């Protein structure tokens, strides 16, 4: 049925099975994989994926290893790292979509870390274009006040304490997402406490960051405390050869009071934010 999710198993690059949801369009003009933000389950993106299917794009949602339907062990026993999401899970999801839709143009839409790590994907060139939503580097000093100090308290206090007590980082006062496995938290913490963020770890000889030459649409929001203008610019500088288009939207322009880091995916933005993003993809699917 058009726009209804079907559970699928998506193979990561190392063979690990990831829990996915696939939504088909009746008259497809392209296929889109949604690479989510840290701690957000695939279901968070379901209304947006239904809209994509209505607009003619097959849509694949999935959980990264250690998260949601892709959790293979209790959080404290999960070995996943955040870099595994970019090197193994994201390319696996795109490869699954390519095999399922061999005659359609492919696209990625990444929310936060899901846009950061496009350059980790060994098959990034299979996508005709990429959309980044609220995507930037996560260095804590580049974030807005007072959020940056809440982030610092998370990195220096709450996270390490919970890791010692429980072996993982659960949902709590300073973390509202899914429970974080230890190596996911520790790698993410390392990146966010240094100005270079993930660059020293991920921009090696085999990385794809400089190889990304496809059109790239960066969507950011003026009230986002994380993806500030300077943080977005720092991330985009790691994609020197992509055809970058930047758009920054204020809440007033979208007819709302707040958008923030996650608000793009609210259904109230069907016309104001979702529509223009899909228009941009349609123009590149011809």
C-alpha positions in Angstrom: 0.0 0.0 0.0 1.3 3.4 -0.9 3.2 5.0 2.0 2.8 2.2 4.4 6.0 0.9 6.1 7.1 -2.7 5.7 9.7 -4.1 8.0 12.9 -5.1 6.2 16.4 -6.3 7.2 19.2 -4.1 5.9 22.7 -5.5 5.8 25.5 -3.3 7.0 28.9 -3.5 5.3 30.2 -6.1 7.8 27.0 -8.2 7.5 25.3 -7.1 10.6 21.5 -6.9 10.2 19.9 -3.6 10.8 16.2 -3.1 11.4 14.6 -1.1 8.6 11.2 0.2 7.4 10.6 0.6 3.7 7.8 2.7 2.2 7.0 2.5 -1.5 5.7 5.2 -3.8 3.1 4.3 -6.4 4.7 6.2 -9.2 8.4 6.5 -8.1 10.7 9.1 -9.5 13.5 8.3 -7.0 14.5 6.5 -3.8 15.7 8.1 -0.6 17.4 6.7 2.5 17.1 8.7 5.8 20.2 8.6 8.0 19.0 9.6 11.4 20.4 11.6 14.3 22.1 10.2 17.4 19.5 8.6 19.7 16.5 8.9 17.4 14.7 5.8 16.4 13.6 5.2 12.8 9.9 5.8 13.8 10.7 9.5 14.5 11.1 10.0 10.7 8.0 8.0 9.7 5.7 10.9 8.9 8.3 12.5 6.8 8.9 9.2 5.0 5.2 8.9 4.2 5.3 12.4 2.7 8.3 11.3 0.6 6.3 8.3 -0.7 3.3 10.5 -1.5 5.7 12.8 -3.5 7.1 9.8 -5.5 10.1 8.7 -3.5 10.6 5.3 -2.1 11.9 5.8 1.4 14.1 3.7 3.7 14.3 4.2 7.4 16.5 2.2 9.7 18.2 2.2 13.1 22.0 2.3 13.5 23.7 -0.6 15.2 23.1 -0.4 19.0 19.9 1.6 18.6 16.3 0.7 18.5 15.4 -2.2 16.2 19.1 -2.7 15.4 20.2 -3.3 19.0 21.8 -6.8 19.2 22.7 -6.7 22.9 22.0 -4.8 26.1 23.5 -1.3 25.8 26.4 -2.0 28.2 27.4 -5.0 26.1 27.1 -3.4 22.7 30.4 -2.9 20.9 29.3 -0.3 18.3 31.1 3.0 17.7 29.7 6.1 16.2 32.1 5.8 13.3 30.7 2.4 12.5 27.4 4.1 11.7 29.1 6.0 8.8 31.6 3.4 7.6 29.3 0.3 7.9 25.6 1.1 8.4 25.0 4.1 6.2 26.7 2.6 3.1 24.9 -0.7 3.8 21.6 1.1 3.8 22.4 2.9 0.5 23.5 -0.4 -1.1 20.3 -2.1 0.1 18.3 0.7 -1.6 20.4 0.5 -4.8 19.7 -3.2 -5.0 16.0 -2.7 -4.4 15.7 0.2 -6.9 18.3 -0.4 -9.6 16.7 1.9 -12.2 15.9 4.9 -9.9 18.1 7.9 -8.9 19.1 7.5 -5.3 19.4 10.2 -2.6 20.3 10.5 1.0 18.8 12.8 3.6 20.9 13.0 6.8 19.8 14.5 10.1 22.7 15.7 12.3 25.2 12.9 12.4 23.4 11.3 9.5 24.7 14.1 7.3 28.1 14.5 9.0 29.3 11.1 8.0 28.5 11.0 4.2 32.2 11.1 3.7 32.6 7.8 5.5 30.5 6.0 2.9 32.5 4.0 0.4 29.6 4.1 -2.0 28.6 7.8 -1.6 28.9 8.3 -5.3 25.9 6.0 -5.8 23.7 8.8 -4.6 22.8 11.6 -7.1 22.4 14.2 -4.3 22.4 14.6 -0.6 20.3 16.7 1.8 21.8 17.6 5.3 19.3 18.7 7.9 20.6 20.5 11.0 24.1 19.1 10.2 27.3 20.6 11.6 30.4 19.7 13.6 29.5 19.2 17.2 32.4 21.0 19.0 30.8 22.3 22.2 32.3 25.8 22.0 30.6 26.3 18.6 27.2 25.9 20.2 24.9 28.6 21.5 24.6 29.8 25.1 23.4 28.4 27.4 23.2 25.1 25.5 27.0 24.8 25.2 27.3 24.5 29.0 24.6 21.9 29.2 26.5 20.0 26.5 29.7 20.4 28.5 28.0 19.1 31.6 26.8 16.1 29.6 30.3 15.4 28.3 32.2 16.0 31.5 29.6 15.0 34.2 26.4 13.1 33.4 27.8 10.8 30.6 31.0 9.7 32.3 29.2 9.2 35.6 26.5 7.0 34.1 29.1 5.1 32.1 30.9 4.2 35.4 27.6 3.3 37.2 25.8 1.4 34.4 28.2 0.7 31.6 26.2 2.8 29.2 24.5 6.3 29.1 20.8 6.1 29.6 18.1 8.6 28.9 18.1 11.2 31.7 18.0 14.9 32.5 20.9 15.8 30.2 20.2 13.2 27.5 16.7 12.7 26.0 17.6 10.2 23.3 18.0 6.4 23.2 20.5 4.8 25.5 24.0 5.2 24.2 26.4 2.2 24.1 29.8 2.9 25.8 31.9 3.2 22.6 29.3 5.4 20.9 29.4 7.8 23.8 33.2 7.8 24.2 33.9 8.4 20.5 31.2 11.1 20.2 32.5 12.7 23.4 36.1 12.8 22.0 34.9 14.5 18.9 32.8 17.1 20.6 35.5 18.2 23.1 38.0 19.1 20.4 37.8 21.8 17.7 38.8 19.4 14.9 35.8 17.2 15.9 36.0 13.9 13.9 38.5 15.1 11.3 41.7 13.6 12.8 40.0 10.2 13.0 38.0 10.0 9.8 39.8 12.1 7.2 42.3 9.4 6.3 43.6 8.2 2.9 40.5 6.0 2.4 37.9 8.6 3.3 35.4 9.9 0.8 34.9 13.5 2.1 36.9 15.1 -0.7 35.4 12.6 -3.2 31.9 13.8 -2.7 31.1 15.8 -5.8 27.3 15.5 -5.9 24.9 18.4 -5.2 24.5 18.9 -1.4 21.7 20.9 0.2 22.4 22.1 3.7 19.3 23.1 5.7 19.9 24.9 9.0 17.7 26.9 11.3 18.4 30.1 13.1 17.3 28.9 16.5 19.2 25.6 16.4 21.6 25.7 19.4 23.9 23.0 17.9 24.1 23.6 14.1 25.1 27.3 14.4 26.3 29.1 11.3 30.0 28.7 12.1 29.5 25.0 13.0 27.7 24.3 9.7 30.4 26.1 7.8 33.1 24.0 9.6 31.3 20.8 8.6 30.8 21.9 4.9 34.5 22.7 4.7 35.2 19.0 5.0 33.3 18.5 1.7 35.4 20.8 -0.5 34.3 19.4 -3.9 30.6 19.0 -3.3 28.2 21.3 -5.0 26.9 23.0 -1.8 23.8 25.0 -1.5 23.1 26.5 2.0 19.7 27.5 3.2 19.0 29.0 6.7 15.4 29.3 7.8 14.0 31.3 10.7 11.0 30.1 12.7 9.1 33.2 11.5 9.7 32.2 7.9 8.3 28.8 8.6 5.3 30.3 10.5 6.2 28.8 13.9 7.8 29.8 17.1 10.6 27.3 17.2 12.3 24.8 14.9 15.6 24.0 16.7 17.7 20.9 16.0 14.9 18.4 15.5 11.8 20.4 14.5 12.2 20.0 10.7 10.6 16.6 11.0 7.4 17.9 12.5 4.4 17.3 10.2 3.4 21.0 10.6 6.3 21.7 8.2 4.9 19.7 5.2 4.4 22.8 3.1 7.1 25.2 4.5 10.1 22.9 4.9 9.4 19.4 3.6 7.9 20.6 0.3 11.0 22.7 -0.7 13.4 19.9 0.2 11.5 17.4 -2.0 11.3 20.0 -4.7 15.1 20.3 -4.7 15.3 16.5 -4.9 12.8 16.3 -7.7 14.8 18.8 -9.7 17.8 16.4 -9.5 15.8 13.2 -10.2 15.0 14.1 -13.9 
